[in-house]
């Protein structure tokens, strides 16, 4: 049948099973929005307050479900406002398709009104992107975009469509999408055998889990693998929930704000099994001293990650679920009781602690854990609160901790929480924010209200840019340059002005009560939590130092 380009866009989204789109209209994309209006019973459109909010919402939708997140934007500034969200998704391997529209084909390259080369701009931060100048290629391009976004290591894809292409007509034929096959052709039997030999020889193995284990849905296989290897398990920010955080063998996060147990354990192990990690600088500390006593065995779907930041002794390349399945089939039960006993002693010796009195970030997170019985989807912005949320909430399932790990995007959380809540209406979604982050995209509270979402926004308000201040305090002789936010902005009134409920709390009891009311209300609620400006995230590894040199506030006092 003959359809316009705009109709083809919508039909292709329906082909792919898309039920929700996040976006903001404008002149160039008007034809698409007009068509979307006619299909509003099939595809829900969420109008965000800003295009960046739309891209983060598509990201949160994707991370919480594993499905492709979709966002729309018009040409020029509409398209460029997506860039930070696309880059965030790219760094954390999130499947996303961003559809933008541009000026008519004859106007391209002529500095036309609201014209921008968005394909050129986003080339470094997408798996692939397209500009479709020929209506005949539109349907297949959109189908390719969805396939690329999901295949292998996922990531964002952008499709830019000139306005006259959305108006032109061509023949459209429904095409059922092919299932996305797991990458298994790169898994070599000899690599599996090498891995098994290294595991059998190890006396002090440690399993290190990253976001790849979440993406591949390998939690069950990972649990079996950890049991068979009989080893302690640590993770990254992106790996939260892939391995059950309530298990005894789980020792917490590794790296700059990892636990002392994980940092010391990995520094002493003789085999580090890296499962879907990219060995970021925040994990490695001093790369030359990282796991210096260990052989390193890496499992990853992306061959580019092998020997990129750290030299490994062996690797298996392919889908993690498939790799672990094959390893588990051949792996005999290992025994490392003495090593595990030693790690458990470290765990007992170096627990995560915080002051017994007063309102603090760790207390807020632990209280959220208690109130939600560990069954919420936790979203964060970036900074101290992000680390506290990673440290003090016990994640038992994948896709329940959503945060910008690679890019470290302040302003990510609220948009992502909206996307996650819309995708999981049966779940309680809570965004934990700092006051600095909240100010970046707080306009999306209006979106949460319009969409009638039971979303809770917890603002950990210390009236400073907390993480930057922590560095200034420790490494810049307390020169607090441009980090003080004590300017009288009333977040409760802001929330109320946008139609949400707002509470301000200064004590533990006030927070418990406000959280209880927020959960019961099933409407958007903001809780402004006033904490001390000098609260810090502990433990910490100084930039460039070995992770074994991890220290706490008590350590600093002892050295004075």
C-alpha positions as a printed Julia matrix, in Angstrom:
560×3 Matrix{Float64}:
  0.0     0.0    0.0
  1.05    3.58  -0.67
  2.03    5.47   2.51
  3.7     8.76   3.33
  7.11    8.81   5.02
  5.44    9.86   8.28
  3.04    6.92   8.07
  5.96    4.59   7.36
  7.77    5.83  10.49
  4.75    4.97  12.65
  4.13    1.61  10.94
  7.79    0.65  11.4
  7.57    1.51  15.11
  4.51   -0.72  15.38
  6.43   -3.5   13.55
  9.12   -3.28  16.25
  6.6    -3.52  19.07
  7.18    0.06  20.25
  4.48    1.09  22.72
  5.96    4.35  24.03
  7.81    7.28  22.48
  9.33   10.23  24.37
  9.68   13.5   22.54
  9.02   17.12  21.75
  7.42   18.35  18.5
  8.51   21.1   16.12
  8.12   22.25  12.54
 10.35   19.7   10.79
  8.83   16.67  12.56
  5.21   17.89  12.36
  4.15   15.33   9.73
  5.31   12.5   11.98
  3.49   13.94  15.0
  0.34   14.36  12.95
  0.46   10.7   12.06
  1.3     9.74  15.65
 -1.89   11.51  16.76
 -3.92    9.09  14.63
 -2.29    6.12  16.38
 -2.37    7.45  19.94
 -4.32    4.38  21.05
 -1.42    2.14  19.95
  1.67    4.21  20.76
  1.83    6.37  23.84
  3.65    9.68  23.39
  5.18   11.28  26.46
  5.74   15.0   26.05
  8.75   15.94  28.15
  9.69   19.45  29.24
 12.95   19.37  27.27
 14.39   17.1   24.58
 17.21   16.04  26.92
 14.49   14.75  29.25
 13.08   12.74  26.34
 16.42   11.11  25.57
 16.99   10.24  29.25
 13.43    8.89  29.51
 14.02    6.65  26.48
 17.25    5.51  28.17
 15.48    4.73  31.49
 12.75    2.87  29.62
 15.39    0.78  27.84
 17.57    0.07  30.89
 14.62   -1.03  33.02
 13.11   -3.33  30.36
 15.89   -4.39  27.99
 13.74   -3.13  25.1
 14.71   -0.33  22.71
 13.93    3.16  23.99
 12.64    5.62  21.38
 12.76    9.41  21.35
 11.65   12.07  18.86
 12.97   15.57  18.25
 12.68   18.23  15.6
 15.54   19.8   13.66
 18.21   22.21  14.91
 18.15   22.79  18.68
 15.58   20.03  19.14
 18.04   17.53  17.72
 21.09   18.94  19.51
 19.23   18.82  22.84
 19.23   15.01  22.47
 23.01   14.83  22.24
 23.82   14.45  25.95
 21.19   11.72  26.31
 22.52    9.87  23.27
 26.09   10.09  24.58
 24.92    8.82  27.98
 23.29    5.8   26.32
 26.36    5.19  24.17
 28.76    5.1   27.12
 26.56    2.62  29.01
 25.54    0.43  26.02
 21.83    1.25  26.1
 19.66    0.32  23.08
 18.0     3.49  21.83
 16.66    4.81  18.53
 16.51    8.59  18.22
 14.37    9.81  15.33
 14.91   13.42  14.3
 13.58   15.34  11.34
 15.43   17.96   9.32
 14.76   20.66   6.75
 13.74   19.65   3.22
 16.41   17.9    1.14
 17.03   20.93  -1.18
 17.69   23.1    1.91
 20.31   20.81   3.46
 23.77   22.36   3.7
 22.5    25.92   3.15
 22.32   27.14   6.75
 18.53   27.0    6.59
 16.37   27.89   9.59
 16.8    25.25  12.3
 19.1    23.18  10.11
 21.87   21.2   11.76
 23.96   18.24  10.63
 22.82   16.04  13.5
 24.18   12.92  11.83
 27.63   14.53  11.73
 27.37   15.71  15.32
 26.36   12.3   16.68
 28.73   10.11  14.67
 31.16    9.63  17.63
 28.36    8.83  20.11
 26.17    6.38  18.19
 26.67    2.79  17.06
 25.48    4.05  13.67
 23.39    6.86  12.29
 21.52    7.64   9.11
 20.13   10.56   7.14
 17.36    9.3    4.88
 17.06   11.42   1.73
 15.19    8.81  -0.3
 11.68    7.73   0.72
 12.32    4.31  -0.85
 14.98    3.59   1.78
 13.07    4.83   4.82
 11.4     1.64   6.07
 14.49   -0.54   5.72
 16.65    2.13   7.4
 14.39    2.27  10.47
 14.4    -1.54  10.64
 18.2    -1.55  10.4
 18.38    1.07  13.15
 16.47   -1.15  15.58
 18.54   -4.17  14.67
 21.85   -2.34  15.14
 20.68   -0.83  18.46
 20.08   -4.34  19.88
 22.69   -6.56  18.24
 25.86   -7.57  20.1
 26.84   -4.75  22.43
 23.73   -2.51  22.38
 23.81    1.22  21.84
 22.0     4.23  20.4
 21.25    4.75  16.72
 20.01    8.0   15.18
 17.79    8.31  12.1
 17.47   11.8   10.62
 14.65   12.33   8.11
 14.18   15.52   6.04
 10.65   16.91   6.23
  9.88   16.42   2.53
 10.75   12.73   2.89
  8.09   12.42   5.62
  5.58   13.92   3.13
  6.55   11.84   0.08
  4.78    8.56  -0.71
  5.98    5.07  -1.54
  4.92    1.46  -1.3
  5.03   -0.02   2.2
  4.95   -3.73   3.02
  4.71   -4.98   6.61
  7.85   -6.84   7.65
  8.08   -8.93  10.81
 11.38   -8.25  12.64
 13.84  -11.11  12.82
 14.78  -12.18  16.37
 18.08  -10.7   17.53
 20.49  -13.61  17.8
 22.98  -13.79  20.66
 26.61  -13.5   19.58
 27.97  -17.04  19.79
 30.02  -17.54  16.62
 33.02  -15.85  18.3
 33.01  -18.24  21.27
 35.93  -20.6   20.59
 36.16  -23.99  22.27
 39.89  -23.54  22.9
 39.18  -20.27  24.75
 36.62  -22.06  26.93
 39.18  -24.77  27.72
 41.82  -22.16  28.63
 39.31  -20.46  30.95
 38.52  -23.78  32.65
 42.22  -24.51  33.16
 42.84  -21.08  34.71
 39.89  -21.53  37.08
 41.05  -25.02  38.09
 44.58  -23.74  38.84
 43.44  -20.73  40.87
 43.74  -20.79  44.65
 42.33  -17.3   45.26
 39.85  -16.45  42.48
 37.64  -13.32  42.46
 34.67  -12.69  40.16
 34.23   -9.11  38.94
 30.82   -8.33  37.39
 29.95   -5.4   35.11
 27.03   -4.03  33.11
 27.47   -6.63  30.39
 26.01   -9.26  32.74
 22.89   -7.12  33.18
 22.52   -6.46  29.46
 22.82  -10.13  28.48
 20.36  -11.29  31.16
 22.97  -13.66  32.56
 22.01  -13.5   36.26
 21.05  -17.18  36.63
 24.15  -18.39  34.82
 26.3   -16.01  36.86
 24.87  -17.31  40.15
 25.64  -20.89  39.1
 29.12  -19.87  37.94
 29.95  -18.13  41.23
 28.76  -21.19  43.17
 30.87  -23.56  41.06
 33.99  -21.38  41.17
 33.39  -20.94  44.93
 34.67  -17.38  44.81
 33.76  -13.96  46.21
 31.96  -11.56  43.87
 32.31   -7.8   43.42
 30.76   -5.5   40.84
 30.77   -2.13  39.12
 28.2     0.64  39.23
 26.67   -0.73  36.01
 26.75   -4.32  37.24
 24.45   -3.77  40.23
 21.83   -6.48  40.59
 23.37   -8.91  38.12
 24.54  -10.86  41.18
 22.35  -10.93  44.29
 23.69   -8.26  46.65
 22.32  -10.07  49.74
 24.55  -13.15  49.25
 27.41  -13.72  51.73
 30.01  -14.04  48.94
 29.05  -10.62  47.56
 31.55   -8.02  48.73
 30.28   -4.82  47.13
 31.56   -2.44  44.53
 35.17   -2.26  43.29
 37.19    0.88  42.66
 37.28    4.52  43.74
 34.28    4.23  46.09
 34.29    0.47  46.35
 34.41   -1.42  49.62
 37.73   -2.07  51.3
 36.94   -5.78  51.12
 36.58   -5.76  47.33
 39.58   -3.5   46.79
 41.88   -5.48  49.08
 40.52   -8.84  47.91
 41.06   -8.09  44.22
 44.54   -6.75  45.03
 45.4   -10.09  46.65
 43.62  -12.57  44.37
 45.51  -14.85  41.95
 42.75  -14.95  39.31
 40.38  -12.13  38.45
 37.45  -13.25  36.3
 36.01  -10.15  34.63
 32.45  -10.7   33.47
 31.15   -7.94  31.17
 33.31   -5.11  32.48
 35.23   -2.42  30.61
 37.9    -1.75  33.26
 37.17    1.96  33.56
 39.67    4.28  35.21
 37.34    4.66  38.23
 37.68    0.94  38.83
 41.38    0.51  38.06
 42.9     3.36  40.07
 46.58    2.93  39.25
 46.39    0.54  36.3
 49.96   -0.74  36.79
 49.15   -1.85  40.32
 45.66   -3.19  39.61
 45.27   -6.88  40.55
 49.04   -7.18  40.22
 49.12  -10.66  41.8
 46.49  -12.05  39.49
 46.02  -13.55  36.1
 43.08  -11.87  34.41
 40.41  -13.78  32.5
 37.87  -11.63  30.64
 34.45  -12.57  29.25
 32.92   -9.94  26.95
 30.78   -9.56  23.86
 32.93   -6.72  22.5
 36.41   -7.68  21.3
 37.4    -3.99  21.46
 37.31   -4.18  25.27
 40.01   -6.84  25.41
 43.4    -5.35  26.35
 42.01   -1.81  26.0
 42.64   -0.53  29.51
 44.26   -3.54  31.11
 46.26   -6.45  29.7
 44.51   -9.78  30.16
 45.93  -13.3   30.18
 42.99  -14.91  28.4
 39.53  -14.08  27.14
 36.33  -15.52  25.73
 34.47  -13.27  23.29
 30.72  -13.57  22.87
 27.38  -13.15  24.6
 27.88  -13.53  28.34
 24.83  -15.68  28.94
 26.04  -18.08  26.26
 29.66  -18.03  27.53
 28.66  -18.75  31.13
 26.25  -21.48  30.02
 29.06  -23.26  28.16
 31.61  -22.79  30.95
 29.12  -24.01  33.59
 28.45  -27.2   31.61
 32.1   -28.2   31.83
 33.18  -26.61  35.1
 33.64  -28.97  38.03
 32.95  -27.8   41.58
 35.89  -25.84  43.01
 36.76  -25.42  46.69
 38.33  -22.3   48.16
 37.18  -22.39  51.75
 40.31  -20.81  53.21
 40.25  -17.94  50.69
 36.52  -17.32  51.19
 36.98  -17.4   54.95
 39.7   -14.74  54.65
 37.45  -12.52  52.47
 34.59  -12.91  54.97
 36.96  -11.76  57.73
 37.77   -8.66  55.66
 34.05   -8.1   55.13
 33.46   -8.23  58.88
 36.48   -6.03  59.6
 35.62   -3.32  57.02
 31.84   -2.84  56.88
 30.28    0.21  55.28
 29.37    2.58  58.1
 27.86    6.02  58.67
 27.03    8.19  61.72
 24.46    6.65  64.08
 22.62    9.95  64.48
 21.35   12.66  62.16
 20.07   12.71  58.61
 22.63   11.53  56.07
 22.76   10.16  52.54
 23.48    6.56  53.61
 20.62    6.66  56.13
 18.21    7.9   53.44
 19.18    5.06  51.12
 18.94    2.39  53.82
 15.54    3.72  54.85
 14.37    3.58  51.22
 15.58   -0.04  51.14
 13.61   -0.86  54.3
 10.47    0.96  53.18
 10.44   -0.64  49.71
 11.59   -4.07  51.0
 14.34   -3.93  48.38
 11.8    -4.15  45.57
 12.0    -0.67  44.02
 13.68    0.55  40.86
 16.29    3.02  42.05
 17.42    5.72  39.65
 20.15    8.24  40.46
 21.72   11.39  39.24
 25.52   11.7   39.5
 27.61   12.49  42.57
 27.73   11.53  46.24
 24.1    10.38  46.36
 24.8     8.1   43.37
 27.55    6.32  45.31
 25.48    6.06  48.49
 22.63    4.55  46.46
 25.07    1.99  45.03
 26.61    1.21  48.42
 23.64    1.03  50.8
 20.74   -0.39  48.77
 20.93   -4.16  48.28
 20.15   -4.97  44.64
 18.96   -8.53  44.14
 17.78   -8.28  40.54
 19.18   -6.72  37.36
 17.69   -3.55  35.84
 16.77   -2.14  39.25
 19.64    0.36  39.58
 19.72    2.91  36.75
 22.5     5.47  36.66
 24.84    7.23  34.25
 28.09    5.33  34.78
 30.3     6.11  31.81
 29.4     9.7   30.98
 28.46   10.73  34.53
 25.53   12.87  33.41
 24.13   15.27  35.98
 20.42   15.73  35.25
 20.04   12.16  33.98
 17.97   10.7   36.78
 14.57   12.39  36.67
 14.05   11.8   32.94
 15.29    8.21  33.28
 12.96    7.66  36.24
 10.01    8.84  34.16
 10.93    6.34  31.43
 11.4     3.53  33.95
  8.12    4.31  35.73
  6.11    4.35  32.5
  7.62    0.99  31.56
  7.03   -0.48  35.04
  3.82    0.98  36.43
  3.5    -1.9   38.91
  6.86   -0.96  40.5
  7.84    1.86  42.81
 10.42    4.03  41.02
 12.51    6.39  43.14
 14.98    8.92  41.79
 17.71    9.82  44.26
 19.18   13.19  43.33
 21.6    15.77  44.62
 20.44   19.38  44.78
 22.91   20.35  42.04
 21.65   17.61  39.71
 18.01   18.31  40.44
 18.42   21.92  39.36
 19.59   20.8   35.91
 16.4    19.08  34.77
 13.88   19.75  37.54
 11.36   20.87  34.89
 10.6    17.19  34.29
  8.6    17.14  37.53
  5.88   18.74  35.39
  6.1    15.73  33.04
  5.69   13.28  35.92
  2.62   15.22  37.09
  1.07   15.39  33.6
  1.57   11.65  33.16
  0.2    10.97  36.67
  3.18    8.85  37.68
  3.67    7.48  41.23
  7.25    8.71  41.08
  9.24    9.77  44.17
 12.03   12.32  43.86
 14.4    12.34  46.84
 16.69   15.36  46.82
 19.77   14.85  48.99
 20.23   18.55  49.67
 23.52   19.67  51.14
 23.45   23.1   49.43
 26.74   22.3   47.68
 28.02   20.3   44.72
 28.86   17.49  47.12
 31.28   15.28  45.19
 33.24   18.23  43.79
 33.37   19.75  47.28
 34.65   16.43  48.65
 37.56   16.59  46.2
 38.15   20.26  47.03
 38.18   19.36  50.7
 40.61   16.45  50.34
 42.86   17.53  47.46
 42.45   21.31  46.96
 43.04   22.62  50.51
 39.35   23.48  51.01
 39.19   26.04  48.19
 35.45   25.73  47.49
 35.45   27.3   44.06
 31.94   27.57  42.57
 30.5    24.67  44.56
 28.28   26.46  47.11
 24.56   26.44  46.19
 23.17   28.12  49.28
 20.98   30.57  47.39
 17.54   30.08  48.87
 15.9    28.0   46.13
 12.83   26.32  47.66
 12.46   22.87  46.07
  9.19   22.15  47.88
  7.54   25.25  46.44
  8.97   24.39  43.01
  7.45   20.92  43.2
  4.11   22.33  44.32
  4.19   24.95  41.55
  4.47   22.1   39.03
  1.57   20.18  40.6
  3.5    17.68  42.74
  3.49   17.2   46.51
  6.56   18.46  48.35
  8.0    17.72  51.81
 11.07   19.16  53.52
 12.75   16.98  56.14
 15.65   17.6   58.5
 15.41   14.58  60.83
 15.27   10.8   60.48
 11.73   10.62  61.8
 10.52   13.32  59.41
 12.03   11.43  56.48
 10.46    8.11  57.51
  7.05    9.76  57.72
  7.43   11.66  54.41
  8.58    8.5   52.6
  5.65    6.54  54.0
  3.21    9.21  52.76
  4.94    9.4   49.37
  4.71    5.64  48.78
  1.05    5.61  49.8
  0.08    8.61  47.64
  0.74    6.97  44.23
  1.34   10.48  42.82
  4.54   12.47  42.11
  6.19   13.47  45.39
  9.41   15.38  46.07
 11.19   15.02  49.43
 13.79   17.71  50.11
 16.26   16.17  52.57
 18.6    18.62  54.31
 21.96   17.04  55.16
 25.36   18.38  56.21
 27.46   19.95  53.47
 30.59   18.09  54.58
 29.22   14.53  54.55
 31.5    12.39  52.4
 31.43    9.16  50.47
 33.65    6.56  52.14
 35.74    4.57  51.38
 37.69    6.47  48.73
 40.76    5.9   46.58
 42.78    8.99  45.74
 43.03    9.7   41.99
 45.87    7.71  40.44
 46.46    5.63  43.58
 46.26    1.85  43.85
 42.82    0.57  44.9
 44.52   -1.23  47.81
 45.17    2.23  49.34
 41.44    2.82  49.88
 40.8     5.02  52.94
 37.98    6.32  55.12
 37.41    9.38  57.27
 38.53    7.35  60.3
 41.78    6.48  58.52
 42.43   10.18  57.92
 41.81   10.97  61.59
 44.2     8.21  62.6
 46.94    9.63  60.36
 46.67   13.16  61.74
